[in-house]
Amino acid sequence: MAEIKPNYDTKRKKLAEIIPLASPFTVYIEQTKYCNFKCFYCIHSTRDEADGEFRALGHRMQHMDEGFYEKIIRELKEFPQDGVKRIVFSGLGEPLMNPRLPEYVRMAVDAQIAGRVEVITNGLLLTPEKSRALVEAGITNINISVQGLDAAGYEKTCGVRIDFEQYLENLRYLFAHKKDTAIYIKAIDATVPTKEEQERFLSLFSPMADRIYIEHLVVMQQQMEDLKDVVDGSKNFYGEELDLDRKVCAQSFYFLQIGCEGHTFPCPVPGLGKGLSMGNAKEQSLVEIWNGPKRRAFLRMLLQKRKDEVPECRGCTCFNAINNPAEDLDADAERLLPLFS
C-alpha cells in the first residue's frame, strides 16, 4: 500500500544562503499544448470559446518542434554539472498527448542532466504500451492527477466521460511493471470533498502507487480567478495554513519553465502569457536567459517586494502554495538585492 505523504522534498537547504544559482534546480518542459481534458479549474476549459482565456493569451494547440526540443537538451547540458536537479514534462497540455514523449524522456535521461526526469499526467493515456515505453526510457517519476472516482466524476470535473474501469486497469499494469520508477497519485480536495470520497480514493488508488495524497485546490491561473470565490485561499497544496504576509516569490529564483513556442518563464504556473517571458529559447541560449538582464531585473523587483507591480504576478498565490520555511526570502531580501544588480 502507498505511503500517504505529499510529493515534495522537505530536506532543503535555506534558499537565501545559496542564491544566486548558476542553474535552475527544476526545469519544466511544455512539449505539448494539447489536452484530452477540459477541467473546470484550468483555462483549457475555455479553449473552444472565441473570446475565452485560452485564445486571449495567444495559446493554440500544438506540439513542441523536435528540433527545438533537441536544442533544449543540448543547452541544459551547458549548465554546471549537478546543477539541474529535476526535468519535469508538464505545462498547459497533457504530456502524453505528444506521441514522442518516451523518446524525449530517453533523450533527457541519456543526457545525464538531472537526477530526476518526471512527468505530470492525468494518466488517461497510460496504456500498457505507453507505460512500458516510459519505464524503458528511464523515467524516474510518474506523477498522476486523479480527477474523479467514477466516469460521472470525470465528466463533471473534466468535461469528458472515460472508461473508468479501464483507467484503473491501466494504472494497475503500470504499477506492476514500473521497475525503479516512483509512482505518485494525487487527487484535489475539490473532486473528493467528503470524508467518504477521500477514503474511497485512498482505498482505490493506494495499491497502485508508492506515495499518495489529497492536495488542496490552489488557483494557479489568474485567469480562472472566478474560482477564488469557492476555493480556500488561506491554505497551500498540502492543506497547511499559508503565511499570507510573505512577499517574495522564492520559486522564481530556482525555476525555469520552457513553453512550446519557446518562451521561458520563472515559475511553474501553466498557461502564462508572453508578458512574463524571460526570453525566447528559440532565439537565445538557456544560459543567456538564466543569467540575462531581463530575469535579473525581474528578480530584483521580487526582492524589492514589488511582485504586485507585475501584471502576471499580481494577486498570485501560487508562489506561496508550497510554503516551505527554507524558501522564505523576505527577511533576507535587502541583503540579497545587490547580488542581482
Buried (B, 14 or more C-beta within 10 A) or exposed (E): EBEEEBBEEEEBEEBBEEBEBEBBBBBBBBBBBBBBBBBBBBBBBBBEEEEBBBBBBEBEBEBBBEEBBEBBBEBBEEBEEEBBBBBBBBBBBBBBBBEBBBBBBBBBBEBEBBEBBBBBBBBBBBBEEBBBBBBEBBBBBBBBBBBBBEBEBBBBBBBBEBEBEEBBEBBEBBBEEBEEBBBBBBBBBBBBEEEEBBEBBBEBBBEBBBBBBBBBBBBBBBBBEEBEEEBEBEBBBBEBEBEEEBBBBBBBBBBBBBBBBBBBBBBBBBBBBEEBBBBBBEEBBBBBBBEBEBBBEBBBBBBBBEBEEBEBBEEBBBBBBBBBEBBBBBEBBEEBBEEBE
